[in-house]
Amino acid sequence: MLIGILVGLVVVVGVLGVATWIRGARACQRILETSAPAGESELTCYGGIMCRGLMTSGNLVRLDLMDWGVRMRGIPISRWIVPRWEARYAELVIAELVVTPFSRIVVWFRVQGEPGGMGFLTDRSRDILNVMEKHEVLVNRSVQQIRSAEDMYGTAP
């Protein structure tokens, strides 16, 4: 009887945890209003994401720097828990480097007129910033120390 109650409690906590994760992922989602063109990928990297209330590590996220802009999404196994995030180069205000005490270098993308943005955890930040500069996106290569993703949310640029 006691084991049944404990198993039921674990299941309930697990379901609530997954639901909370998915809700956090949806809050970070940004999909272009008009469908993004297929385009050519100039650079593909795998890593994690960081946004308000959500952080992944490992290689659950695919970043594609297309000829039209940036697309982040989960790899097939993680698409349901990783938000999709897209922005055209013309919308991006800056790509900057940040680091939390417990993470790798994060390339943080900010969109004009929107607070926050999206961070991509990677060891290929130099390659990503080179592509951003090629598309005339402002780049800040000096690493900013932050406590959490919440520090990146403030007034819109």
LINUR-V889715 format. One record per residue. N is the residue number from 1. RES is the residue in one small letter. SS is DSSP state (a for helix, b for strand, c for the rest). PHI is phi in radians with two decimals (* if undefined). OMEGA is omega in radians with two decimals (999 if undefined). Layout:
n->N res->RES ss->SS phi->PHI omega->OMEGA
n->N res->RES ss->SS phi->PHI omega->OMEGA
This chain:
n->1 res->m ss->c phi->* omega->-3.14
n->2 res->l ss->a phi->-1.11 omega->3.12
n->3 res->i ss->a phi->-1.13 omega->3.10
n->4 res->g ss->a phi->-1.07 omega->3.11
n->5 res->i ss->a phi->-1.16 omega->3.13
n->6 res->l ss->a phi->-1.11 omega->3.10
n->7 res->v ss->a phi->-1.09 omega->3.10
n->8 res->g ss->a phi->-1.06 omega->3.11
n->9 res->l ss->a phi->-1.13 omega->3.11
n->10 res->v ss->a phi->-1.09 omega->3.12
n->11 res->v ss->a phi->-1.09 omega->-3.14
n->12 res->v ss->a phi->-1.08 omega->3.13
n->13 res->v ss->a phi->-1.10 omega->3.12
n->14 res->g ss->a phi->-1.09 omega->3.13
n->15 res->v ss->a phi->-1.12 omega->3.11
n->16 res->l ss->a phi->-1.11 omega->3.11
n->17 res->g ss->a phi->-1.10 omega->3.12
n->18 res->v ss->a phi->-1.13 omega->3.12
n->19 res->a ss->a phi->-1.08 omega->3.11
n->20 res->t ss->a phi->-1.13 omega->3.12
n->21 res->w ss->a phi->-1.06 omega->-3.11
n->22 res->i ss->a phi->-1.12 omega->3.11
n->23 res->r ss->a phi->-1.11 omega->3.08
n->24 res->g ss->a phi->-1.10 omega->3.12
n->25 res->a ss->a phi->-1.13 omega->3.14
n->26 res->r ss->a phi->-1.12 omega->3.14
n->27 res->a ss->a phi->-1.16 omega->-3.13
n->28 res->c ss->a phi->-1.59 omega->-3.05
n->29 res->q ss->c phi->-1.18 omega->3.05
n->30 res->r ss->b phi->-2.54 omega->3.13
n->31 res->i ss->c phi->-2.01 omega->-3.12
n->32 res->l ss->c phi->-1.02 omega->-3.10
n->33 res->e ss->c phi->-1.06 omega->3.05
n->34 res->t ss->c phi->-1.62 omega->-3.04
n->35 res->s ss->c phi->-1.00 omega->3.14
n->36 res->a ss->c phi->-1.21 omega->3.12
n->37 res->p ss->c phi->-1.12 omega->3.13
n->38 res->a ss->c phi->-1.05 omega->3.06
n->39 res->g ss->c phi->1.08 omega->3.12
n->40 res->e ss->c phi->-1.79 omega->3.07
n->41 res->s ss->b phi->-1.43 omega->3.11
n->42 res->e ss->b phi->-1.54 omega->-3.14
n->43 res->l ss->b phi->-2.76 omega->3.06
n->44 res->t ss->b phi->-2.15 omega->3.13
n->45 res->c ss->b phi->-2.32 omega->3.07
n->46 res->y ss->b phi->-2.10 omega->-3.12
n->47 res->g ss->b phi->-3.05 omega->3.14
n->48 res->g ss->b phi->-2.21 omega->3.08
n->49 res->i ss->b phi->-2.18 omega->3.07
n->50 res->m ss->b phi->-2.51 omega->3.03
n->51 res->c ss->b phi->-2.62 omega->-3.12
n->52 res->r ss->c phi->-1.02 omega->3.06
n->53 res->g ss->c phi->1.37 omega->-3.09
n->54 res->l ss->b phi->-2.63 omega->3.07
n->55 res->m ss->b phi->-2.59 omega->3.05
n->56 res->t ss->c phi->-2.06 omega->3.04
n->57 res->s ss->c phi->-2.26 omega->-3.10
n->58 res->g ss->c phi->1.33 omega->-3.10
n->59 res->n ss->c phi->-2.13 omega->-3.13
n->60 res->l ss->c phi->-1.44 omega->-3.01
n->61 res->v ss->b phi->-2.11 omega->3.08
n->62 res->r ss->b phi->-1.91 omega->3.04
n->63 res->l ss->b phi->-1.87 omega->3.04
n->64 res->d ss->b phi->-2.01 omega->2.99
n->65 res->l ss->b phi->-1.69 omega->-3.05
n->66 res->m ss->b phi->-1.55 omega->3.09
n->67 res->d ss->c phi->-1.25 omega->-3.14
n->68 res->w ss->c phi->-1.84 omega->-3.09
n->69 res->g ss->b phi->2.94 omega->-3.02
n->70 res->v ss->b phi->-1.93 omega->3.04
n->71 res->r ss->b phi->-2.38 omega->3.01
n->72 res->m ss->b phi->-2.06 omega->3.11
n->73 res->r ss->b phi->-2.81 omega->3.12
n->74 res->g ss->b phi->-1.27 omega->2.99
n->75 res->i ss->c phi->-1.22 omega->-3.03
n->76 res->p ss->a phi->-0.85 omega->-3.10
n->77 res->i ss->a phi->-1.27 omega->-3.06
n->78 res->s ss->a phi->-2.06 omega->-3.08
n->79 res->r ss->c phi->-1.04 omega->-3.09
n->80 res->w ss->c phi->-1.39 omega->3.13
n->81 res->i ss->c phi->-2.03 omega->-3.14
n->82 res->v ss->c phi->-1.99 omega->-3.13
n->83 res->p ss->c phi->-1.24 omega->3.00
n->84 res->r ss->c phi->-1.55 omega->-3.11
n->85 res->w ss->b phi->-2.43 omega->-3.11
n->86 res->e ss->b phi->-2.33 omega->3.03
n->87 res->a ss->b phi->-2.72 omega->3.03
n->88 res->r ss->b phi->-1.36 omega->3.13
n->89 res->y ss->a phi->-0.98 omega->-3.12
n->90 res->a ss->a phi->-1.13 omega->3.13
n->91 res->e ss->a phi->-1.47 omega->-3.05
n->92 res->l ss->b phi->-1.33 omega->3.10
n->93 res->v ss->b phi->-1.53 omega->-3.07
n->94 res->i ss->b phi->-2.80 omega->2.93
n->95 res->a ss->b phi->-2.12 omega->-3.05
n->96 res->e ss->b phi->-2.31 omega->-3.13
n->97 res->l ss->b phi->-1.70 omega->3.06
n->98 res->v ss->b phi->-2.37 omega->3.08
n->99 res->v ss->b phi->-2.58 omega->3.02
n->100 res->t ss->b phi->-1.70 omega->3.14
n->101 res->p ss->c phi->-1.03 omega->-3.03
n->102 res->f ss->c phi->-2.05 omega->-3.07
n->103 res->s ss->c phi->-2.31 omega->3.01
n->104 res->r ss->c phi->-1.33 omega->3.05
n->105 res->i ss->c phi->-1.12 omega->3.12
n->106 res->v ss->b phi->-2.05 omega->2.97
n->107 res->v ss->b phi->-1.61 omega->-3.09
n->108 res->w ss->b phi->-1.76 omega->-3.14
n->109 res->f ss->b phi->-1.80 omega->3.08
n->110 res->r ss->b phi->-2.01 omega->3.14
n->111 res->v ss->b phi->-1.86 omega->3.13
n->112 res->q ss->c phi->-0.95 omega->3.04
n->113 res->g ss->c phi->1.38 omega->-3.14
n->114 res->e ss->c phi->-2.15 omega->3.09
n->115 res->p ss->c phi->-1.27 omega->3.06
n->116 res->g ss->c phi->1.38 omega->-3.07
n->117 res->g ss->c phi->2.43 omega->3.13
n->118 res->m ss->b phi->-2.56 omega->3.10
n->119 res->g ss->b phi->-1.92 omega->3.09
n->120 res->f ss->b phi->-2.08 omega->-3.14
n->121 res->l ss->b phi->-1.44 omega->-3.02
n->122 res->t ss->c phi->-2.79 omega->2.96
n->123 res->d ss->c phi->-1.82 omega->-3.13
n->124 res->r ss->c phi->-1.97 omega->-3.08
n->125 res->s ss->a phi->-1.03 omega->-3.13
n->126 res->r ss->a phi->-1.05 omega->3.13
n->127 res->d ss->a phi->-1.09 omega->-3.12
n->128 res->i ss->a phi->-1.12 omega->-3.13
n->129 res->l ss->a phi->-1.14 omega->3.07
n->130 res->n ss->a phi->-1.09 omega->3.10
n->131 res->v ss->a phi->-1.16 omega->3.12
n->132 res->m ss->a phi->-1.03 omega->3.13
n->133 res->e ss->a phi->-1.10 omega->3.11
n->134 res->k ss->a phi->-1.01 omega->-3.14
n->135 res->h ss->c phi->-1.70 omega->3.04
n->136 res->e ss->c phi->1.09 omega->3.01
n->137 res->v ss->c phi->-1.56 omega->3.09
n->138 res->l ss->b phi->-1.06 omega->-3.09
n->139 res->v ss->b phi->-2.19 omega->3.02
n->140 res->n ss->b phi->-2.06 omega->-3.08
n->141 res->r ss->b phi->-1.56 omega->3.11
n->142 res->s ss->b phi->-1.37 omega->-3.03
n->143 res->v ss->b phi->-1.40 omega->3.12
n->144 res->q ss->b phi->-1.74 omega->3.09
n->145 res->q ss->b phi->-1.44 omega->3.09
n->146 res->i ss->b phi->-2.23 omega->3.08
n->147 res->r ss->c phi->-1.44 omega->-3.12
n->148 res->s ss->c phi->-2.79 omega->3.12
n->149 res->a ss->a phi->-1.05 omega->-3.14
n->150 res->e ss->a phi->-0.98 omega->3.12
n->151 res->d ss->a phi->-1.11 omega->-3.10
n->152 res->m ss->a phi->-1.54 omega->3.14
n->153 res->y ss->c phi->-1.80 omega->-3.14
n->154 res->g ss->c phi->-2.80 omega->3.11
n->155 res->t ss->c phi->-1.31 omega->3.14
n->156 res->a ss->c phi->-1.20 omega->3.13
n->157 res->p ss->c phi->-1.20 omega->999
